[in-house]
Amino acid sequence: MKKIVVKILIIGAGQIGSRHLQGALTNRNKLFITVVDPSLSALRLSRKRAKEIKFGNPKTTVTYTKKIPKNKTFEVCIVSTNADKRAKVTIDLLGSCNLSYLVFEKVVFQKKKDFEIISKILKKKDINAWVNCPRRMFNIYKEIRKKIDLNLPVNMEVTGSSWGMACNAIHFIDLFSYFINDSNFIIAEKNFSKNIFESKRGKNFYEISGSMKGINGKHSILISCEESKKNSLYIKIKNGNIENTVDENKKIWIKNTNGLIKSKKINIPYQSDMTGKLIDNLINKRCRLVSYENSSKNHIPLLKTIKSHLSKILKKKLNECPIT
């Protein structure tokens, strides 16, 4: 593949943004990367993590700044701010820069209205946008999907403890949508715990535990998370006579076909392993992430359900869903 020069903008230099930066730095094209964050501590974190990486191209450069550049053009932009700031940041970004491809971190926004506003701007400016629910890019899930028979029900279960249900459920709803090739679903049942707690991602963000069930015709997804000091995460996919179970923490895949059980170790990539490949996919117009429009269909019922629960527990009306 011929190497080219690509301008990259990463907005949000904290935990996730710095990992995107690490991944970008492994790309073999010559990149001009601009990292933006109003927080000096976040910029320092990204600088530190950048030094841990061997550059894929020695001519790649990184610029760190507190403000979004004005009147600049970028091929790829990744917005990895917290969800409560993302809509405003995106509006400012689209009003001041020219972009070819835009990738949002999840949870994308906290309000349904923001999805609608940003959607109109993206269409007007003819910008392609995706949401970073990267399990679609994992080899294990691509392999499982190849064997799914959509003439039969797909019943997916996500279980475990302390895996961040509020902020991470969207990943598994997206994976379910990927398996059934349809982003429409409704939340048919919910049984959340009355105990809520502040998210480790920052003040004014909350985490929940309990369970909820989503359905799409004959297909279903059950998501549950228990409170525990130990973290665990299991994804089970039942389809016909095949049951696949992925233990993401231990990186084990167990396949049960008519009682014949096989297991093997698998690779669960980190974000820093994927962003370099993502950039290649974007500039070659073959991105495997979920589109912004389809992810909106997943986000909106989820945000509505969690916001309703948090409103009851906090005993106040919420204008947005305080998760990120």
C-alpha positions in Angstrom: 0.0 0.0 0.0 1.4 3.4 -1.0 2.1 5.6 2.0 0.4 9.0 2.1 0.3 12.1 4.3 -2.8 12.2 6.6 -3.9 15.0 8.9 -5.5 13.6 12.2 -7.3 15.5 14.9 -7.9 13.9 18.3 -10.2 16.0 20.6 -9.9 14.7 24.2 -6.5 13.7 25.4 -7.5 11.8 28.6 -7.6 8.0 29.1 -9.3 7.1 25.9 -7.9 9.9 23.7 -4.4 9.1 24.7 -4.9 5.4 23.7 -6.2 6.6 20.3 -3.1 8.6 20.0 -0.9 5.6 20.8 -2.7 3.6 18.1 -2.5 6.4 15.6 1.3 6.6 16.1 1.7 3.0 15.0 0.2 3.8 11.5 2.9 3.6 8.8 1.6 6.6 6.9 3.2 10.0 7.6 0.7 11.6 10.0 0.3 15.2 11.2 -1.6 14.7 14.4 -3.1 17.5 16.5 -4.3 16.6 20.0 -6.7 19.0 21.7 -7.7 19.2 25.3 -8.3 22.2 27.6 -6.8 20.2 30.5 -3.0 20.5 30.8 -2.9 17.3 32.8 -4.7 15.4 30.0 -2.2 16.8 27.4 0.6 15.7 29.7 -0.8 12.2 29.8 -1.0 12.0 26.0 2.6 13.2 25.7 3.7 10.6 28.2 1.9 7.8 26.5 3.1 8.9 23.0 6.7 8.4 24.2 5.9 4.8 25.0 5.2 4.0 21.3 7.5 3.2 18.5 6.3 5.4 15.6 5.1 3.5 12.5 6.5 6.4 10.4 9.5 8.4 11.8 8.3 11.5 10.0 4.9 11.5 11.9 4.5 14.6 14.1 2.2 15.4 17.1 1.1 18.9 18.1 -0.6 19.4 21.5 -3.0 22.4 22.0 -5.7 23.5 24.4 -8.1 24.8 21.6 -9.6 23.4 18.4 -7.7 24.9 15.4 -9.6 27.3 13.2 -10.1 27.0 9.4 -8.1 23.8 9.2 -8.7 20.6 7.2 -8.3 17.1 8.6 -8.9 13.7 7.0 -9.8 12.0 10.2 -11.1 13.4 13.5 -11.7 11.4 16.7 -13.8 13.0 19.4 -13.1 11.4 22.7 -14.3 14.0 25.2 -16.8 13.2 28.0 -20.4 12.8 26.7 -21.7 15.9 28.4 -19.3 18.1 26.4 -19.3 16.3 23.1 -22.3 18.0 21.4 -20.9 21.5 22.0 -17.4 20.4 21.0 -18.8 18.8 17.8 -20.8 21.9 16.8 -17.7 24.1 17.4 -15.6 21.6 15.4 -17.9 21.4 12.4 -18.2 25.2 12.4 -14.5 25.8 12.2 -12.8 22.8 10.4 -13.2 20.8 7.3 -13.3 17.0 7.9 -13.6 13.9 5.7 -14.2 11.3 8.4 -15.4 11.7 12.0 -15.4 9.1 14.7 -17.2 9.6 18.0 -16.4 7.8 21.3 -19.4 6.4 23.1 -21.6 7.3 24.9 -22.0 9.8 22.0 -24.3 12.3 23.6 -26.6 12.4 26.6 -29.7 13.9 24.9 -31.9 12.7 22.0 -32.0 16.3 20.7 -28.2 16.4 20.3 -28.3 13.3 18.1 -30.8 15.1 15.8 -28.9 18.4 15.7 -25.6 16.8 14.9 -27.2 14.5 12.3 -28.5 17.5 10.4 -25.1 19.2 10.4 -23.3 16.1 9.2 -25.7 15.6 6.3 -25.5 19.3 5.4 -21.7 19.1 5.3 -21.6 15.6 3.8 -19.3 14.2 6.5 -19.2 10.5 7.1 -19.4 9.6 10.8 -19.0 6.5 12.9 -19.2 5.5 16.5 -16.3 3.6 18.2 -18.0 0.4 19.3 -15.0 -1.7 18.1 -16.0 -5.2 18.9 -17.2 -5.4 15.3 -13.5 -5.3 14.5 -12.5 -8.2 16.8 -11.6 -11.3 15.0 -13.5 -13.5 17.5 -16.8 -11.8 16.9 -16.3 -11.6 13.1 -15.8 -15.4 13.2 -18.9 -16.0 15.3 -21.0 -13.8 13.0 -20.0 -15.8 9.9 -21.7 -18.9 11.4 -25.0 -17.2 12.5 -28.2 -18.3 10.8 -30.6 -15.4 10.9 -33.5 -17.7 10.1 -33.1 -18.9 13.7 -33.3 -16.7 16.8 -30.2 -15.1 18.1 -30.2 -15.0 21.9 -27.3 -13.0 23.4 -26.5 -12.7 27.1 -24.0 -10.3 28.6 -23.3 -11.1 32.2 -20.6 -10.4 34.9 -19.8 -7.9 37.5 -18.4 -4.3 37.8 -18.0 -3.9 34.1 -19.7 -0.5 33.9 -23.2 -1.2 32.7 -24.3 2.4 32.2 -21.3 3.5 30.1 -20.6 0.2 28.4 -24.0 -1.4 27.6 -24.0 0.4 24.2 -21.0 -1.8 23.2 -23.0 -5.0 23.5 -26.2 -3.6 22.1 -24.1 -2.7 19.0 -22.5 -6.1 19.0 -26.1 -7.6 19.0 -27.0 -5.3 16.2 -23.9 -6.5 14.3 -24.9 -10.1 14.8 -28.5 -9.7 13.6 -27.6 -7.0 10.9 -30.2 -4.6 12.3 -29.9 -1.6 14.6 -33.5 -1.4 15.6 -34.5 -2.8 19.0 -36.7 -2.0 22.0 -36.0 -2.5 25.7 -38.8 -4.8 26.8 -37.8 -5.5 30.4 -35.6 -3.8 33.0 -34.8 -4.7 36.6 -32.2 -2.2 37.9 -30.8 -2.0 41.4 -31.8 0.9 43.5 -28.1 1.3 44.4 -26.4 3.7 42.1 -22.9 5.1 42.4 -20.7 7.8 40.9 -18.7 6.7 37.9 -15.0 6.4 38.1 -14.9 8.5 34.9 -15.7 11.7 36.8 -18.2 13.6 39.0 -21.8 13.9 37.9 -21.7 10.7 36.0 -23.4 7.6 37.4 -23.1 3.8 37.1 -25.9 1.3 37.6 -26.3 -2.5 38.1 -29.1 -4.9 37.5 -30.5 -6.2 34.2 -32.4 -5.3 31.1 -33.7 -7.2 28.0 -33.8 -5.9 24.5 -35.7 -7.5 21.6 -35.8 -7.3 17.8 -38.4 -9.7 16.5 -37.4 -13.2 17.4 -33.9 -12.0 18.5 -33.1 -10.9 22.1 -30.3 -9.6 24.2 -30.1 -9.8 28.0 -27.7 -7.5 29.7 -26.9 -7.9 33.4 -24.2 -6.5 35.8 -23.7 -7.3 39.4 -22.0 -5.2 42.0 -18.7 -6.7 43.1 -15.1 -5.8 43.9 -14.1 -8.4 41.2 -14.6 -7.6 37.5 -15.9 -10.2 35.2 -17.5 -10.1 31.7 -19.0 -13.0 29.7 -20.8 -12.8 26.3 -22.9 -15.8 25.3 -24.5 -16.1 21.9 -27.0 -18.9 21.3 -28.1 -19.6 17.7 -29.7 -22.9 16.8 -27.5 -25.8 18.0 -24.5 -23.6 18.6 -23.6 -21.7 21.8 -20.6 -19.4 21.9 -19.3 -18.0 25.1 -16.5 -15.4 25.3 -14.8 -14.7 28.6 -13.3 -11.3 27.7 -11.3 -11.0 30.9 -9.6 -14.4 30.7 -9.6 -14.2 26.9 -11.2 -17.6 26.3 -13.7 -18.7 23.7 -15.8 -21.7 24.4 -17.9 -23.2 21.6 -20.6 -25.7 22.3 -22.1 -27.5 19.2 -24.6 -30.1 20.1 -22.7 -30.9 23.3 -19.3 -31.0 21.6 -17.3 -28.4 23.5 -14.1 -26.8 22.3 -12.2 -23.9 23.9 -9.2 -21.8 22.9 -7.4 -18.7 23.9 -8.2 -15.5 21.9 -6.9 -12.0 21.4 -9.0 -9.1 22.8 -7.3 -6.0 21.4 -6.8 -2.7 23.3 -7.7 0.6 21.7 -4.0 1.3 21.2 -3.9 -1.8 19.0 -6.8 -0.7 16.8 -6.7 3.1 16.0 -3.8 2.7 13.5 -5.8 0.1 11.5 -8.9 2.3 11.8 -7.1 5.2 10.2 -6.2 2.9 7.3 -9.7 1.7 7.0 -11.1 5.2 7.0 -8.8 6.6 4.3 -9.5 3.6 2.2 -13.3 4.0 2.6 -14.0 0.7 4.3 -14.6 1.5 7.9 -16.1 -1.4 9.9 -17.5 0.6 12.8 -21.2 1.3 13.2 -22.4 4.4 11.3 -23.5 7.4 13.4 -27.1 7.0 12.2 -27.4 3.4 13.1 -25.7 3.9 16.4 -28.2 6.6 17.2 -30.9 4.0 16.9 -29.1 2.0 19.6 -28.3 5.0 21.9 -31.7 6.7 22.1 -33.8 3.8 23.8 -30.8 3.0 26.1 -30.4 6.6 27.2 -34.2 7.0 27.8 -34.3 3.9 29.9 -31.3 4.7 32.1 -32.3 8.4 32.4 -35.7 7.3 33.7 -34.2 5.0 36.3 -31.7 7.6 37.5 -34.5 10.2 37.7 -36.4 8.0 40.1 -33.4 7.2 42.3 -32.1 10.8 42.4 -35.7 12.1 42.8 -35.4 14.8 40.2 -36.2 15.4 36.6 -33.1 15.0 34.4 -32.8 16.8 31.1 -30.0 14.5 30.0 -28.7 11.0 30.9 -25.7 11.6 33.2 -23.5 8.8 31.9 -20.4 8.8 29.7 
